[in-house]
Amino acid sequence: MPGGAIRLSFALRYYLHRVRQDAAWGWAMVNISAGGPIFGEEAACYAVEAIEEGLVTEQFAVPNVAIGFDLVMGSALSAMATLLRSEQAEEYPELMIAQIFRGMGVSETMIEKCTLPPLPDPFEFIAAHGMGSEHDLIDASPFLAPSQRD
């Protein structure tokens, strides 16, 4: 799977577009985020890994993973709640991701690569590229519930 910004944008776009298709799923995601990692532990690990990759490849210009994580996941959670509570423009998910990425220091060229192409079918994409990278750059435990920490 492509690393950093592209990988993260695909996940965020899928989540934000899915809210429109399935409000019950969206509210479930909002509610699980209230008592634990935003969007659950698997999504938190995925986000940490993508942010690590973006920092290592210099796609992201934030001081550290924790700040990147809070900026991305907090904004995405807020955007999800907005989509659940009010009608927004069709391109709202892409506009939101572009703005989040500007805050992360992503170049406009990379933002376009992340937000303009149509999303591929997730199952076909995962079959072709896998779920994530094969390396662990930092300890993700600060973003997980105590029972899931190593």
GROMACS elastic network, one bead per residue, 0.5 to 0.9 nm:
[ bonds ]
;  ai    aj funct       b0    kb
    1     6     6  0.88177   500
    1     7     6  0.67541   500
    1   125     6  0.81698   500
    1   126     6  0.75605   500
    1   128     6  0.82213   500
    1   130     6  0.58206   500
    1   131     6  0.66256   500
    1   132     6  0.58790   500
    1   133     6  0.69529   500
    2     5     6  0.83785   500
    2     6     6  0.62224   500
    2     7     6  0.56757   500
    2   129     6  0.79130   500
    2   132     6  0.83703   500
    2   133     6  0.85218   500
    3     6     6  0.62347   500
    3     7     6  0.53780   500
    3     8     6  0.78717   500
    3    49     6  0.87609   500
    3    50     6  0.61823   500
    3    51     6  0.87826   500
    3    53     6  0.58610   500
    3    54     6  0.69089   500
    3    57     6  0.86106   500
    3   132     6  0.80338   500
    3   133     6  0.75062   500
    4     7     6  0.55807   500
    4     8     6  0.61317   500
    4     9     6  0.85454   500
    4    49     6  0.79883   500
    4    51     6  0.58341   500
    4    52     6  0.72366   500
    4    55     6  0.76810   500
    4    56     6  0.86843   500
    4    57     6  0.76237   500
    4    59     6  0.69643   500
    4    60     6  0.80508   500
    5     8     6  0.51491   500
    5     9     6  0.58945   500
    5    10     6  0.85421   500
    5    50     6  0.70779   500
    5    51     6  0.76206   500
    5    53     6  0.82737   500
    5    54     6  0.60270   500
    5    59     6  0.67337   500
    5    60     6  0.76840   500
    5   101     6  0.79662   500
    5   106     6  0.79087   500
    5   110     6  0.76500   500
    5   111     6  0.80467   500
    5   114     6  0.69044   500
    6     9     6  0.51424   500
    6    10     6  0.62085   500
    6    11     6  0.87765   500
    6    50     6  0.87289   500
    6   110     6  0.80710   500
    6   111     6  0.85451   500
    6   113     6  0.73643   500
    6   114     6  0.51697   500
    6   115     6  0.86126   500
    7    10     6  0.53316   500
    7    11     6  0.65308   500
    7    12     6  0.88231   500
    7    50     6  0.65374   500
    7   114     6  0.83654   500
    7   132     6  0.84247   500
    8    11     6  0.52790   500
    8    12     6  0.61988   500
    8    13     6  0.85340   500
    8    46     6  0.83052   500
    8    47     6  0.66703   500
    8    50     6  0.58725   500
    8    51     6  0.76707   500
    8   114     6  0.86632   500
    9    12     6  0.50763   500
    9    13     6  0.58727   500
    9    14     6  0.84149   500
    9    94     6  0.85894   500
    9    97     6  0.67754   500
    9    98     6  0.88490   500
    9   101     6  0.88652   500
    9   111     6  0.88785   500
    9   114     6  0.57877   500
    9   115     6  0.71396   500
   10    13     6  0.51925   500
   10    14     6  0.61381   500
   10    15     6  0.86505   500
   10   114     6  0.73052   500
   10   115     6  0.83040   500
   10   119     6  0.69907   500
   10   120     6  0.87512   500
   10   122     6  0.89731   500
   11    14     6  0.52074   500
   11    15     6  0.62492   500
   11    16     6  0.86968   500
   11    43     6  0.89364   500
   11    47     6  0.87124   500
   12    15     6  0.51322   500
   12    16     6  0.61086   500
   12    17     6  0.84793   500
   12    72     6  0.89230   500
   12    73     6  0.89245   500
   12    76     6  0.70955   500
   12    93     6  0.79092   500
   12    94     6  0.89613   500
   12    97     6  0.73506   500
   13    16     6  0.52214   500
   13    17     6  0.59621   500
   13    18     6  0.82863   500
   13    93     6  0.59471   500
   13    94     6  0.67666   500
   13    97     6  0.75731   500
   13   115     6  0.81636   500
   13   119     6  0.79491   500
   14    17     6  0.53031   500
   14    18     6  0.58785   500
   14    19     6  0.86872   500
   14    93     6  0.88615   500
   14   119     6  0.78383   500
   14   122     6  0.84339   500
   15    18     6  0.51389   500
   15    19     6  0.64630   500
   15    26     6  0.82486   500
   15    76     6  0.86630   500
   15    80     6  0.80500   500
   15    93     6  0.88718   500
   16    19     6  0.54173   500
   16    20     6  0.73078   500
   16    26     6  0.85268   500
   16    76     6  0.77394   500
   16    79     6  0.74989   500
   16    80     6  0.60145   500
   16    83     6  0.77733   500
   16    92     6  0.85958   500
   16    93     6  0.57022   500
   16    94     6  0.88984   500
   17    20     6  0.55640   500
   17    21     6  0.69714   500
   17    90     6  0.89374   500
   17    92     6  0.89877   500
   17    93     6  0.67271   500
   18    21     6  0.50283   500
   18    22     6  0.60228   500
   18    23     6  0.80912   500
   18    25     6  0.80774   500
   18    26     6  0.74881   500
   19    22     6  0.52056   500
   19    23     6  0.53054   500
   19    24     6  0.81034   500
   19    25     6  0.68248   500
   19    27     6  0.82706   500
   19    80     6  0.68361   500
   19    83     6  0.69945   500
   19    84     6  0.69190   500
   20    23     6  0.62369   500
   20    26     6  0.81502   500
   20    83     6  0.70534   500
   20    84     6  0.74511   500
   21    25     6  0.88219   500
   21    26     6  0.89557   500
   22    25     6  0.54222   500
   22    26     6  0.64187   500
   22    27     6  0.89113   500
   23    27     6  0.61368   500
   23    28     6  0.84915   500
   23    84     6  0.65155   500
   24    27     6  0.52175   500
   24    28     6  0.61811   500
   24    29     6  0.86946   500
   25    28     6  0.50126   500
   25    29     6  0.62544   500
   25    30     6  0.87192   500
   26    29     6  0.51184   500
   26    30     6  0.62957   500
   26    31     6  0.86325   500
   26    80     6  0.70419   500
   26    81     6  0.80516   500
   26    83     6  0.89777   500
   26    84     6  0.71863   500
   27    31     6  0.60344   500
   27    32     6  0.85981   500
   27    80     6  0.86223   500
   27    81     6  0.79421   500
   27    84     6  0.75500   500
   28    31     6  0.50682   500
   28    32     6  0.61308   500
   28    33     6  0.85157   500
   28    39     6  0.89459   500
   29    32     6  0.53137   500
   29    33     6  0.62310   500
   29    34     6  0.89699   500
   29    38     6  0.79973   500
   29    39     6  0.54192   500
   29    40     6  0.77534   500
   29    77     6  0.85315   500
   29    80     6  0.87747   500
   30    33     6  0.52229   500
   30    34     6  0.67499   500
   30    38     6  0.78790   500
   30    39     6  0.70723   500
   30    77     6  0.67906   500
   30    78     6  0.88897   500
   30    80     6  0.75535   500
   30    81     6  0.71388   500
   31    34     6  0.53272   500
   31    35     6  0.74624   500
   31    39     6  0.86720   500
   32    35     6  0.58794   500
   32    36     6  0.64771   500
   32    37     6  0.78151   500
   32    38     6  0.72400   500
   32    39     6  0.64393   500
   32    40     6  0.65226   500
   33    36     6  0.53757   500
   33    37     6  0.56691   500
   33    39     6  0.52812   500
   33    40     6  0.64628   500
   33    77     6  0.81101   500
   34    37     6  0.78829   500
   34    38     6  0.73920   500
   35    38     6  0.84795   500
   36    39     6  0.82337   500
   36    40     6  0.66938   500
   36    41     6  0.77804   500
   36   143     6  0.89902   500
   36   144     6  0.76851   500
   36   145     6  0.65060   500
   37    40     6  0.50754   500
   37    41     6  0.56713   500
   37    42     6  0.89473   500
   37    43     6  0.83157   500
   37    44     6  0.62798   500
   37   143     6  0.64521   500
   37   144     6  0.61653   500
   37   145     6  0.70399   500
   38    41     6  0.75359   500
   38    43     6  0.75906   500
   38    44     6  0.65159   500
   38    73     6  0.65138   500
   38    74     6  0.76346   500
   38    77     6  0.73039   500
   38   143     6  0.89804   500
   39    42     6  0.79922   500
   39    43     6  0.58214   500
   39    44     6  0.68688   500
   39    73     6  0.82703   500
   39    77     6  0.79655   500
   40    43     6  0.55756   500
   40    44     6  0.62091   500
   40    45     6  0.88371   500
   40   144     6  0.86557   500
   41    45     6  0.61677   500
   41    46     6  0.85452   500
   41   143     6  0.78810   500
   41   144     6  0.59719   500
   41   145     6  0.75510   500
   41   148     6  0.83536   500
   42    45     6  0.52289   500
   42    46     6  0.62166   500
   42    47     6  0.86529   500
   43    47     6  0.60635   500
   43    48     6  0.85579   500
   44    47     6  0.50857   500
   44    48     6  0.61287   500
   44    49     6  0.85799   500
   44    69     6  0.83303   500
   44    73     6  0.82936   500
   44   140     6  0.84285   500
   44   143     6  0.66645   500
   44   144     6  0.73839   500
   45    48     6  0.51117   500
   45    49     6  0.61559   500
   45    50     6  0.86416   500
   45   140     6  0.64352   500
   45   141     6  0.87626   500
   45   143     6  0.75823   500
   45   144     6  0.78888   500
   46    49     6  0.52010   500
   46    50     6  0.62514   500
   46    51     6  0.86406   500
   46   131     6  0.86939   500
   46   132     6  0.73844   500
   47    50     6  0.51168   500
   47    51     6  0.60485   500
   47    52     6  0.84662   500
   47    69     6  0.69370   500
   47    72     6  0.83831   500
   47    73     6  0.79659   500
   48    51     6  0.51229   500
   48    52     6  0.60541   500
   48    53     6  0.86034   500
   48    65     6  0.68128   500
   48    66     6  0.82897   500
   48    68     6  0.84887   500
   48    69     6  0.64992   500
   48   138     6  0.85623   500
   48   140     6  0.66462   500
   48   143     6  0.81289   500
   49    52     6  0.50693   500
   49    53     6  0.62514   500
   49    54     6  0.86492   500
   49   132     6  0.79359   500
   49   133     6  0.77659   500
   49   135     6  0.86397   500
   49   136     6  0.71782   500
   49   137     6  0.75776   500
   49   138     6  0.82157   500
   49   140     6  0.81598   500
   50    53     6  0.50693   500
   50    54     6  0.61697   500
   50    55     6  0.86685   500
   50   132     6  0.82410   500
   50   133     6  0.85613   500
   51    55     6  0.61588   500
   51    56     6  0.85777   500
   51    60     6  0.75452   500
   51    64     6  0.89659   500
   51    65     6  0.62728   500
   51    68     6  0.66512   500
   51    69     6  0.70776   500
   52    55     6  0.51445   500
   52    56     6  0.61380   500
   52    57     6  0.85466   500
   52    60     6  0.89487   500
   52    64     6  0.86034   500
   52    65     6  0.63896   500
   52   136     6  0.87599   500
   52   137     6  0.67280   500
   52   138     6  0.74873   500
   53    56     6  0.51219   500
   53    57     6  0.60242   500
   53    58     6  0.82477   500
   53    59     6  0.82382   500
   53    60     6  0.87566   500
   53   133     6  0.88215   500
   53   137     6  0.81891   500
   54    57     6  0.52347   500
   54    58     6  0.57951   500
   54    60     6  0.51297   500
   54    61     6  0.84406   500
   55    59     6  0.61081   500
   55    60     6  0.51043   500
   55    61     6  0.67729   500
   55    62     6  0.76409   500
   55    63     6  0.89892   500
   55    64     6  0.79336   500
   55    65     6  0.78679   500
   56    59     6  0.77750   500
   56    60     6  0.83269   500
   57    60     6  0.78043   500
   58    61     6  0.66477   500
   58   106     6  0.87256   500
   59   104     6  0.84521   500
   59   105     6  0.74424   500
   59   106     6  0.56653   500
   59   107     6  0.75492   500
   59   110     6  0.81099   500
   60    68     6  0.82499   500
   60   101     6  0.79190   500
   60   104     6  0.53529   500
   60   105     6  0.54263   500
   60   106     6  0.55104   500
   60   107     6  0.87217   500
   61    64     6  0.85710   500
   61    68     6  0.87437   500
   61   103     6  0.85693   500
   61   104     6  0.55794   500
   61   106     6  0.71081   500
   62    65     6  0.75842   500
   62    67     6  0.67624   500
   62    68     6  0.60752   500
   62   103     6  0.83813   500
   62   104     6  0.57797   500
   62   105     6  0.70550   500
   63    66     6  0.84285   500
   63    67     6  0.67704   500
   63    68     6  0.77993   500
   64    67     6  0.56552   500
   64    68     6  0.64314   500
   64    69     6  0.86864   500
   65    68     6  0.50196   500
   65    69     6  0.58617   500
   65    70     6  0.85351   500
   65   138     6  0.88624   500
   66    69     6  0.50364   500
   66    70     6  0.61814   500
   66    71     6  0.85470   500
   66   142     6  0.86013   500
   66   143     6  0.82792   500
   67    70     6  0.52254   500
   67    71     6  0.60862   500
   67    72     6  0.85448   500
   68    71     6  0.51546   500
   68    72     6  0.60396   500
   68    73     6  0.83361   500
   68   104     6  0.68566   500
   69    72     6  0.52816   500
   69    73     6  0.57470   500
   69    74     6  0.77691   500
   69   143     6  0.87495   500
   70    73     6  0.53876   500
   70    74     6  0.52688   500
   70    75     6  0.77529   500
   71    74     6  0.55339   500
   71    75     6  0.59048   500
   71    76     6  0.83789   500
   71   100     6  0.71687   500
   71   103     6  0.79351   500
   71   104     6  0.78984   500
   72    75     6  0.54128   500
   72    76     6  0.60411   500
   72    77     6  0.86164   500
   72    97     6  0.85022   500
   72   100     6  0.63434   500
   72   101     6  0.81003   500
   72   104     6  0.83699   500
   73    77     6  0.60159   500
   73    78     6  0.85138   500
   74    77     6  0.51848   500
   74    78     6  0.62363   500
   74    79     6  0.85943   500
   75    78     6  0.50922   500
   75    79     6  0.60613   500
   75    80     6  0.85412   500
   75    96     6  0.82311   500
   75    97     6  0.88245   500
   75   100     6  0.71386   500
   76    80     6  0.60838   500
   76    81     6  0.86679   500
   76    93     6  0.89988   500
   76    96     6  0.80017   500
   76    97     6  0.80447   500
   76   100     6  0.84964   500
   77    80     6  0.50483   500
   77    81     6  0.63563   500
   77    82     6  0.86815   500
   78    81     6  0.51311   500
   78    82     6  0.62272   500
   78    83     6  0.87256   500
   79    83     6  0.62123   500
   79    84     6  0.86228   500
   79    92     6  0.87180   500
   79    93     6  0.78509   500
   79    96     6  0.73492   500
   80    83     6  0.51451   500
   80    84     6  0.62684   500
   80    85     6  0.87262   500
   80    93     6  0.89607   500
   81    84     6  0.50310   500
   81    85     6  0.61569   500
   81    86     6  0.85639   500
   82    85     6  0.51957   500
   82    86     6  0.59271   500
   82    87     6  0.81827   500
   82    88     6  0.81064   500
   83    86     6  0.55272   500
   83    87     6  0.63708   500
   83    88     6  0.64782   500
   83    92     6  0.85796   500
   84    87     6  0.78915   500
   88    91     6  0.81520   500
   88    92     6  0.62060   500
   89    92     6  0.52095   500
   89    93     6  0.86639   500
   90    93     6  0.76539   500
   90    94     6  0.88329   500
   91    94     6  0.54378   500
   91    95     6  0.61490   500
   91    96     6  0.85996   500
   92    95     6  0.50285   500
   92    96     6  0.59633   500
   92    97     6  0.85213   500
   93    96     6  0.51517   500
   93    97     6  0.61552   500
   93    98     6  0.85674   500
   93   115     6  0.87704   500
   94    97     6  0.51096   500
   94    98     6  0.60515   500
   94    99     6  0.85808   500
   94   114     6  0.85337   500
   94   115     6  0.53996   500
   94   116     6  0.77928   500
   95    98     6  0.51319   500
   95    99     6  0.62715   500
   95   100     6  0.87110   500
   95   115     6  0.80317   500
   96    99     6  0.51346   500
   96   100     6  0.61796   500
   96   101     6  0.85713   500
   97   101     6  0.60392   500
   97   102     6  0.85220   500
   97   111     6  0.82895   500
   97   114     6  0.85609   500
   97   115     6  0.74338   500
   98   101     6  0.51323   500
   98   102     6  0.61970   500
   98   103     6  0.87573   500
   98   106     6  0.87641   500
   98   108     6  0.84510   500
   98   111     6  0.58409   500
   98   112     6  0.80195   500
   98   114     6  0.81589   500
   98   115     6  0.69902   500
   99   102     6  0.50298   500
   99   103     6  0.64270   500
   99   104     6  0.87158   500
   99   111     6  0.89946   500
  100   103     6  0.51491   500
  100   104     6  0.64044   500
  100   105     6  0.89323   500
  100   106     6  0.89662   500
  101   105     6  0.62807   500
  101   106     6  0.53199   500
  101   107     6  0.82107   500
  101   108     6  0.89202   500
  101   111     6  0.68945   500
  102   105     6  0.50705   500
  102   106     6  0.54405   500
  102   107     6  0.73172   500
  102   108     6  0.77755   500
  102   111     6  0.79696   500
  103   106     6  0.75560   500
  106   109     6  0.83247   500
  106   110     6  0.65090   500
  106   111     6  0.65706   500
  107   110     6  0.52563   500
  107   111     6  0.62021   500
  107   112     6  0.87369   500
  108   112     6  0.62258   500
  108   113     6  0.86980   500
  109   112     6  0.52541   500
  109   113     6  0.64658   500
  109   114     6  0.87950   500
  110   114     6  0.61763   500
  110   115     6  0.86830   500
  111   114     6  0.50229   500
  111   115     6  0.60992   500
  111   116     6  0.82109   500
  112   115     6  0.52457   500
  112   116     6  0.54103   500
  112   117     6  0.81010   500
  113   116     6  0.60362   500
  113   117     6  0.67791   500
  114   117     6  0.71025   500
  115   118     6  0.80153   500
  115   119     6  0.88021   500
  116   119     6  0.88538   500
  117   120     6  0.86717   500
  119   122     6  0.79755   500
  120   123     6  0.86108   500
  120   124     6  0.75067   500
  120   125     6  0.63953   500
  121   124     6  0.54671   500
  121   125     6  0.60764   500
  121   126     6  0.86541   500
  122   125     6  0.50272   500
  122   126     6  0.60258   500
  122   127     6  0.84513   500
  123   126     6  0.52287   500
  123   127     6  0.60795   500
  123   128     6  0.86023   500
  124   127     6  0.50694   500
  124   128     6  0.61907   500
  124   129     6  0.85699   500
  125   128     6  0.51603   500
  125   129     6  0.59189   500
  125   130     6  0.74948   500
  125   131     6  0.88487   500
  126   129     6  0.51049   500
  126   131     6  0.56425   500
  126   132     6  0.87986   500
  127   130     6  0.57863   500
  127   131     6  0.83207   500
  129   132     6  0.80713   500
  130   133     6  0.79797   500
  132   135     6  0.87723   500
  133   136     6  0.79893   500
  136   139     6  0.75048   500
  136   140     6  0.86247   500
  137   140     6  0.89292   500
  138   141     6  0.89928   500
  139   142     6  0.74860   500
  140   143     6  0.57651   500
  140   144     6  0.69584   500
  140   149     6  0.82367   500
  141   144     6  0.51082   500
  141   145     6  0.77457   500
  141   146     6  0.79399   500
  141   148     6  0.76759   500
  141   149     6  0.51337   500
  141   150     6  0.71535   500
  142   145     6  0.80040   500
  142   146     6  0.85592   500
  142   149     6  0.80523   500
  144   147     6  0.80688   500
  144   148     6  0.61793   500
  144   149     6  0.63723   500
  145   148     6  0.54918   500
  145   149     6  0.67286   500
  146   149     6  0.54053   500
  146   150     6  0.87873   500
  147   150     6  0.84569   500
